[in-house]
Amino acid sequence: MALIELIDISKSYDGELVLDEFNLKIKENEFITLLGPSGCGKTTTLRILGGFTTPDTGKVLFQGEDITNLAANKRQINTVFQKYALFPHMNIAENIAFGLKISGKSQEYINDKIKYALKLVNLSGYEKRSVDSLSGGQQQRIAIARALCAQTKIILFDEPTSALDPETIQEVLDVMIKLAKENITMVVVTHEMGFARQVADRVVFMADGQIIEEGTPDHFFENPSNERVKQFLGKIIR
């Protein structure tokens, strides 16, 4: 059984159909990369998975249960956005612990989780630092640490490196590679083709609100069958 599943999802904005009876199954411990041209529905797919957007029609199932109308903060899903969305008035530990404190976890549990998450994102010892003292890449890694600490089964990434300088992109990608090795279920929208090819278990290519091709990275990048996918890869891979 899929960990989470989108079934016949349709979504329109101002009369424009963004997702058209869209279906997607995500297994536990799977790393999926969503690719496709701008406007094809990738971010909308993440927002529906995360509970930030409600589909016009269709269902979202989590471990077989319908969560279509369940609020984002009630889902075992966390999203890492393009912008880091950290609280500037809180230090790093307080940012990471925010969701845990709301859920009533003990301070000992929270401290252990903070240390675990900071170690995974290669920022051990940063608990007392201020947000403003960190580079963009470090802030994004703290956002990832916060997602790790929440009661989460899936982490969604919406172009997590798009707001970063070229020098700091790789440090965030390295953390995500590390998370993949920890078998954390992830769905990632990215334009980093080399990263997708290296890390993804499955590449899903979207166009016109639907999946037009999916498969392993080797199949997708070496032997795509869809002509539109071939054109897309021809433009971005030289």
C-alpha positions as CSV (number, residue, x, y, z in Angstrom):
1,M,0.0,0.0,0.0
2,A,1.2,3.5,-0.8
3,L,2.2,5.7,2.1
4,I,0.3,8.6,0.4
5,E,-1.7,8.7,-2.7
6,L,-3.3,11.3,-4.9
7,I,-6.4,9.9,-6.7
8,D,-8.1,11.7,-9.6
9,I,-7.0,15.1,-8.4
10,S,-8.1,18.1,-10.4
11,K,-7.4,21.8,-9.5
12,S,-8.1,25.0,-11.3
13,Y,-7.0,28.6,-10.6
14,D,-9.1,31.4,-12.2
15,G,-10.6,28.9,-14.7
16,E,-7.2,27.5,-15.7
17,L,-6.9,23.8,-15.2
18,V,-3.6,23.1,-13.4
19,L,-4.1,19.4,-12.4
20,D,-6.3,17.2,-14.5
21,E,-7.4,14.0,-12.9
22,F,-3.9,13.6,-11.6
23,N,-2.8,10.3,-9.9
24,L,0.4,9.6,-7.9
25,K,1.4,7.0,-5.4
26,I,4.3,7.5,-3.1
27,K,5.8,4.5,-1.1
28,E,7.5,4.7,2.2
29,N,11.2,5.5,2.1
30,E,10.9,6.5,-1.6
31,F,12.6,9.6,-3.0
32,I,10.6,11.1,-5.9
33,T,11.6,14.0,-8.0
34,L,9.0,16.0,-9.9
35,L,10.2,17.6,-13.1
36,G,8.5,19.5,-15.9
37,P,8.0,22.9,-17.5
38,S,6.9,25.9,-15.5
39,G,3.2,25.9,-14.8
40,C,2.8,22.1,-15.2
41,G,1.4,21.7,-11.7
42,K,4.5,20.6,-9.7
43,T,4.1,23.1,-6.8
44,T,0.3,22.6,-6.8
45,T,0.9,18.9,-6.3
46,L,3.2,19.6,-3.3
47,R,0.7,22.0,-1.8
48,I,-2.1,19.5,-2.1
49,L,0.1,16.8,-0.5
50,G,1.0,19.1,2.3
51,G,-2.5,20.4,3.0
52,F,-2.0,24.0,1.9
53,T,-4.3,23.6,-1.0
54,T,-7.6,21.7,-1.3
55,P,-8.3,20.0,-4.7
56,D,-11.5,20.8,-6.6
57,T,-12.1,17.1,-7.0
58,G,-10.3,13.9,-6.1
59,K,-8.9,12.4,-2.9
60,V,-5.7,12.4,-0.9
61,L,-5.1,9.2,1.0
62,F,-2.5,8.8,3.8
63,Q,-1.9,5.1,4.8
64,G,-5.3,4.4,3.3
65,E,-7.2,7.1,5.2
66,D,-8.8,10.1,3.5
67,I,-7.0,13.3,4.5
68,T,-8.2,15.5,1.6
69,N,-9.6,18.1,3.9
70,L,-7.2,17.7,6.8
71,A,-5.3,20.9,7.8
72,A,-1.6,21.1,7.0
73,N,-0.6,21.2,10.7
74,K,-2.6,18.0,11.4
75,R,-0.7,16.0,8.7
76,Q,2.5,13.9,9.2
77,I,4.0,15.8,6.3
78,N,6.3,18.8,6.4
79,T,7.3,21.2,3.6
80,V,10.7,22.9,3.0
81,F,9.9,26.0,0.8
82,Q,12.1,28.1,-1.5
83,K,12.3,30.7,1.2
84,Y,13.4,29.4,4.5
85,A,10.4,30.6,6.6
86,L,12.4,30.7,9.8
87,F,11.4,32.9,12.8
88,P,13.9,35.7,13.1
89,H,13.1,36.4,16.7
90,M,14.0,32.8,17.7
91,N,17.4,31.2,17.9
92,I,18.2,28.1,15.9
93,A,17.1,25.6,18.7
94,E,13.9,27.5,19.2
95,N,13.1,27.4,15.5
96,I,13.7,23.7,15.3
97,A,11.7,23.0,18.4
98,F,8.7,25.1,17.5
99,G,6.5,22.3,16.4
100,L,7.6,19.9,19.1
101,K,6.8,22.4,21.9
102,I,3.3,22.9,20.4
103,S,2.8,19.2,20.6
104,G,3.7,19.1,24.2
105,K,6.9,17.1,24.0
106,S,9.3,17.0,27.0
107,Q,12.3,19.3,27.0
108,E,14.6,16.2,27.2
109,Y,12.9,14.8,24.1
110,I,13.1,18.1,22.3
111,N,16.8,18.5,23.1
112,D,17.6,15.1,21.8
113,K,15.7,15.8,18.6
114,I,17.5,19.1,18.0
115,K,20.9,17.5,18.4
116,Y,19.9,14.7,16.0
117,A,18.6,17.1,13.4
118,L,21.5,19.4,13.5
119,K,23.9,16.5,13.1
120,L,22.1,15.3,10.0
121,V,22.3,18.8,8.4
122,N,25.9,19.2,9.4
123,L,25.3,22.1,11.8
124,S,26.0,20.6,15.2
125,G,26.6,23.2,17.9
126,Y,24.5,25.9,16.2
127,E,21.7,25.8,18.8
128,K,22.2,29.3,20.2
129,R,23.0,31.1,17.0
130,S,20.6,33.7,15.6
131,V,18.9,33.2,12.2
132,D,20.5,36.4,10.9
133,S,24.0,35.1,11.6
134,L,23.6,32.3,9.1
135,S,24.2,32.2,5.3
136,G,21.3,31.3,3.0
137,G,22.4,27.8,2.7
138,Q,22.7,27.4,6.4
139,Q,19.2,28.8,6.9
140,Q,17.8,26.4,4.4
141,R,19.5,23.5,6.3
142,I,17.9,24.7,9.5
143,A,14.5,24.7,7.7
144,I,15.3,21.1,6.8
145,A,16.3,20.3,10.4
146,R,12.9,21.8,11.6
147,A,11.0,19.5,9.2
148,L,13.0,16.5,10.4
149,C,12.1,17.2,14.0
150,A,8.4,17.5,13.4
151,Q,6.1,14.4,13.7
152,T,6.6,13.7,10.0
153,K,6.5,10.7,7.7
154,I,7.2,12.7,4.5
155,I,9.2,15.8,3.7
156,L,8.3,17.9,0.6
157,F,10.8,20.2,-1.0
158,D,9.7,23.0,-3.3
159,E,12.8,24.0,-5.3
160,P,14.8,24.3,-2.0
161,T,17.9,25.7,-3.8
162,S,16.3,28.2,-6.1
163,A,16.8,31.2,-3.7
164,L,20.5,30.3,-2.9
165,D,23.7,31.5,-4.3
166,P,25.5,29.0,-6.6
167,E,28.2,28.6,-3.9
168,T,25.7,27.4,-1.3
169,I,23.5,25.2,-3.5
170,Q,25.7,22.1,-3.1
171,E,25.7,22.2,0.7
172,V,21.9,21.9,0.7
173,L,22.0,19.2,-1.9
174,D,24.6,17.3,0.1
175,V,22.2,17.3,3.1
176,M,19.4,16.0,1.0
177,I,21.6,13.2,-0.3
178,K,22.4,12.4,3.3
179,L,18.7,12.3,4.1
180,A,18.0,10.0,1.2
181,K,20.6,7.5,2.7
182,E,18.5,7.7,5.9
183,N,15.5,6.4,4.0
184,I,13.4,9.4,4.7
185,T,10.4,9.7,2.3
186,M,10.9,12.8,0.2
187,V,9.1,14.4,-2.8
188,V,11.3,17.1,-4.4
189,V,10.6,19.7,-7.1
190,T,14.0,20.8,-8.4
191,H,15.8,22.0,-11.5
192,E,19.0,20.3,-10.4
193,M,19.1,17.5,-13.0
194,G,22.4,16.0,-11.8
195,F,21.0,15.8,-8.3
196,A,17.8,14.2,-9.5
197,R,19.7,11.6,-11.5
198,Q,22.0,10.8,-8.6
199,V,19.5,10.5,-5.7
200,A,16.0,9.9,-6.9
201,D,14.4,6.4,-6.8
202,R,11.8,7.6,-9.3
203,V,11.6,10.6,-11.7
204,V,8.1,11.9,-12.5
205,F,7.7,14.3,-15.5
206,M,4.6,16.4,-15.5
207,A,3.0,18.5,-18.3
208,D,-0.5,19.9,-18.8
209,G,-1.5,18.8,-15.3
210,Q,-0.7,15.1,-15.8
211,I,2.2,12.7,-15.6
212,I,3.4,12.0,-19.1
213,E,6.4,9.8,-18.2
214,E,7.9,8.3,-15.0
215,G,10.6,5.8,-14.2
216,T,14.1,5.3,-12.7
217,P,16.6,8.0,-13.3
218,D,18.6,5.8,-15.7
219,H,15.5,5.2,-17.8
220,F,14.3,8.8,-17.7
221,F,17.6,10.4,-18.6
222,E,19.0,7.8,-20.9
223,N,16.0,6.4,-22.7
224,P,12.8,8.5,-22.4
225,S,10.0,7.4,-24.6
226,N,7.9,10.6,-24.7
227,E,8.8,13.2,-27.3
228,R,8.0,16.1,-25.0
229,V,10.4,14.7,-22.4
230,K,13.1,14.3,-25.0
231,Q,12.7,18.0,-26.0
232,F,12.8,19.1,-22.4
233,L,16.0,17.2,-21.7
234,G,17.5,18.4,-24.9
235,K,17.1,22.0,-23.8
236,I,18.5,21.6,-20.3
237,I,21.1,19.0,-20.7
238,R,24.0,19.8,-23.0
